[in-house]
Amino acid sequence: MRITCFYFLLAACACFLVSFSPYPALAESPDGPRQHLEQALEREIDLQKEIQDWSQKKQELLHRILQLKSEADWHKYRTAKYREYIRNQKETIAGLVREKENMGALSRKLEPYLDRVVADLAAFVANDLDFLPRERENRIASLRDVLGSHDKSLSDKLGRVLQALQIEASYGRGVEARSATVKRDGREIRVQVLRLGRVAKFYRSPDGEYAGRWTRSSGEWEPISPDYAEAIHKAVRIARDETPAELVELPVKGEKR
């Protein structure tokens, strides 16, 4: 009787332990530990894949961050350069504005000045030696038309005036020999005229009988000694490059303008 009760208690304890075991799968089946291990391995494999995926994404993110940083540095550099360009352009524009203002002030002063220069040039030609009168008068008339034209720029007007002054200045260095007709003793005679720059002007008749010089104060020819006729002839030949240059003595008369 006691032995039967003991076995009964052992059987009850075994049932109790099996019912409250932490590994019910093991308690239920002998394949439980292997399934648990396979599940653990699968979770480990999935975890490793997630770690690898995250590592790859991390590298991609780091690469993208470095790329964005490089682009940011480049844009920062270009922004600084563009600011420098803008500053230089503003300085250039300010300089052009000042230049425009200066040109406006210069224009207001230069145009009246050019008018005075042409007026002075016309007076100078009127009081100068009498040579090339039509050419010089036409040049002055053309200058006045240019200065009075509204469609001519200030630079064009200045250029034309400077050109006229240069031509007039060249007359002072030139020697001219030409044929002309002058009045002598109430009659007209054919003569050779010699102009020495703006210093003096002479004539001689082809036969050497008459000689004369231009008087600036009276605006007329006055007779001089026929002894100068040969010297005038020699100077004419030098002016025409017909003979080598040499010193020639002529009666140059000093006169006030």
Disulfide bonds with the S-S distance in Angstrom:
none
